[in-house]
Amino acid sequence: MLVYLTAECCGYPISIFFIVVNEFCERFSYYGMRAVLVLYFRYFLLWDDDLATSIYHAFVALCYLTPILGAIIADSWLGKFKTIIYLSIVYAIGQVTMAISTIHDITDANRDGTPDNFTFHIALSMLGLILIALGTGGIKPCVAAFGGDQFQEHQSRQLNTFFSVFYLCINAGSLLSTLITPVLRAQECGIHTQQQCYPLAFGVPAVLMVISLVVFIAGSGMYVKTDPEGNIMWSVCKCIGFAIKNRFRHRSSSYPKREHWMDWANEKYDKLLIAQIKMVLKVLFLYIPLPMFWTLFDQKVSICHFSGLLGGLPDQMQTVNPILILTLVPIMDRLIFPLIQKCGLNFSPLKRMTVGMLFAAMAFVSAALVQIEIDKTLPNFPSSSESQLKVVNTYSTTLNVTISPNEHLLIESFGVQLHTSKHTYSTISCMFVNGYTADLNITNLDSIEPSATTNYTLVNQGKRDFVLRHGEQWCEFSRKFGFGASYTFLIPSTVFSDDCESITEVEDMKPNSVHMALQIPQYFLITTGEVMFSVTGLQFSYSQAPKNMKSVLQAGWLCTNAVGNIIVLIVAELGKLPKQWAEYLLFASLLVAVSIIFSIMAYFYTYIDPAEIEAQVRKEQGLEPEEMEKETLEMEEKDEDQKNEQGVKQTKI
Ligand SMILES: N[C@@H](Cc1ccccc1)C(=O)N[C@@H](Cc1ccccc1)C(=O)O
């Protein structure tokens, strides 16, 4: 048996330093690139909104599916260390390819500032994204498990702290990159023409990925490296297949029942392998309800985006989560969990995860309450059997308008009756009606002909200045806009003689009166839920996995997220409830139901020490650990089908 003597600092293996720095840089690289990806699709490749978001979601989905591949490579073939190195190289190449694809000068032969050959840029960026997805997803289950492998048996307390620090590094990396890369993109750069600097915004994440790889290699001499014990995944599949087949063959009641269905593989497969498969299957079974948490977690971003209470910009939303994680993880670890323990309560990992789910459900209840308040401020929209009409009076006196058969509107001079517009809550829109006798130019708008109306134009919140021009004449006026509001400006013929004073402002839709602070509890609740659920899930997946399947179980954990994302997409396709708050309550109730199911499953789960079980099986087999390892290897190398087929027939029970 290999015994590693690892250098320690404050009770922690020094190699951990390289792993957490590597994770920080990798997450910086990933989230930084993601922060500008949709912008690149929209404004560089000039894709429409639908295409840009579809490709973005497809890329994210691919990143969640590749962990399985990485885990199989690591646990069955290369080992975690080599898998991380090779896939990080693929990842770094992907990031560099992506950065190169954003250099417009490469194909801008006519030097007009736009690429001449979009196919080249699209092909290169798609290749880059595929390599990135392969790299980031592939190394994901290996890095956390490899970090865990660095700890010795006496360092179990430090091992738990490691997963929290690991999570902190993920969020520190994502926070910094989400703040920095959009700023880099806003810079101007270029060889022939100056454009928004996508090469810098994608180049910095590429550099960070190279640094991540270099840091990981730098720690090479200090790591505890465990080699894979043959093609374990293949052995697992064959063993499970055989157990099912054998069970089916012996389905008659004349055969005595066995304690576990995997015991039907006893005739052919090593007891240790069977014990390890049982451990993994038990945990994977427990994971079945978990995707529901991620479904709500991923929906949360949409809530913030559409309600617009914190500014409505998804870019800014992305920083709130990591900021809260950086605050809450230390508070939980240093204060809340020790306090709960001091009160004599056993706050086991599965209980923490259940409570985490309940926190996420509470976040949705809070979102529903805020939505109800928001709905109160909304105007009544016409139902499917009604329509709305807006009449603007630019005549000099009050007018009577009759709509046959018997409806009457009284409209003052420069007044407006009713309105019709689509409601966009997270924005402010305004529209101009030109009552002046000639064409008018308004800052940032096309010119308006006399008696014509502009479309609603989106403007930023706060005080805005407008300049009206006609030939040599001009005047300016300012207005303050509230969020979610919609305005119409009526411009009379006297507009230049009274210096814009006579412009009438009509509030078509009231500004949002729900305070943005109401959004804070939602954020706080969902992130508290994430800390309890996700950090604990990471630790739990490592601690309950047999030594040779640590990456596989990490990948299983990440799969709960992938399935959660798929549910989000299905829900989006299936359509929405008529009331947003009802939808939030539905999600909250579903998660409460799922957490009850999970808590029942957790109640029947017995925590195990995989190393202890493995040692026990070895002892039962009368093998020393070294002998056992040798035996496992030999077993896998033999052609098992030929060797054991006869044995099975002989040992019919
Ligand atoms: N808190 C998230 C990171 C995040 C950053 C910005 C907006 C939202 C979220 C986090 O820590 N993610 C981890 C863990 C994870 C979570 C879900 C699926 C895969 C991994 C990460 O490794 O990115």
The ligand as an SDF file (V2000), in Angstrom:
LIG
                    3D

 23 24  0  0  0  0  0  0  0  0999 V2000
  -22.6240   30.3660   -6.7620 N   0  0  0  0  0  0  0  0  0  0  0  0
  -22.3040   29.7070   -8.0070 C   0  0  0  0  0  0  0  0  0  0  0  0
  -21.6320   30.6540   -8.9720 C   0  0  0  0  0  0  0  0  0  0  0  0
  -22.5320   31.7000   -9.5460 C   0  0  0  0  0  0  0  0  0  0  0  0
  -21.9560   32.8400  -10.0150 C   0  0  0  0  0  0  0  0  0  0  0  0
  -22.7390   33.8270  -10.5690 C   0  0  0  0  0  0  0  0  0  0  0  0
  -24.1140   33.6590  -10.6550 C   0  0  0  0  0  0  0  0  0  0  0  0
  -24.6940   32.5290  -10.2060 C   0  0  0  0  0  0  0  0  0  0  0  0
  -23.9030   31.5150   -9.6590 C   0  0  0  0  0  0  0  0  0  0  0  0
  -21.3570   28.5630   -7.7240 C   0  0  0  0  0  0  0  0  0  0  0  0
  -20.6930   28.5590   -6.7220 O   0  0  0  0  0  0  0  0  0  0  0  0
  -21.2850   27.6040   -8.6310 N   0  0  0  0  0  0  0  0  0  0  0  0
  -20.3710   26.5070   -8.4770 C   0  0  0  0  0  0  0  0  0  0  0  0
  -21.0680   25.2310   -8.0880 C   0  0  0  0  0  0  0  0  0  0  0  0
  -21.9760   24.7220   -9.0840 C   0  0  0  0  0  0  0  0  0  0  0  0
  -23.2730   25.0580   -8.9890 C   0  0  0  0  0  0  0  0  0  0  0  0
  -24.1100   24.5860   -9.9320 C   0  0  0  0  0  0  0  0  0  0  0  0
  -23.6430   23.7920  -10.9470 C   0  0  0  0  0  0  0  0  0  0  0  0
  -22.3470   23.4510  -11.0490 C   0  0  0  0  0  0  0  0  0  0  0  0
  -21.5060   23.9190  -10.0940 C   0  0  0  0  0  0  0  0  0  0  0  0
  -19.4950   26.3490   -9.7040 C   0  0  0  0  0  0  0  0  0  0  0  0
  -18.6520   25.4580   -9.6910 O   0  0  0  0  0  0  0  0  0  0  0  0
  -19.6240   27.1330  -10.6450 O   0  0  0  0  0  0  0  0  0  0  0  0
  1  2  1  0
  2  3  1  0
  2 10  1  0
  3  4  1  0
  4  5  1  0
  4  9  2  0
  5  6  2  0
  6  7  1  0
  7  8  2  0
  8  9  1  0
 10 11  2  0
 10 12  1  0
 12 13  1  0
 13 14  1  0
 13 21  1  0
 14 15  1  0
 15 16  1  0
 15 20  2  0
 16 17  2  0
 17 18  1  0
 18 19  2  0
 19 20  1  0
 21 22  2  0
 21 23  1  0
M  END
$$$$
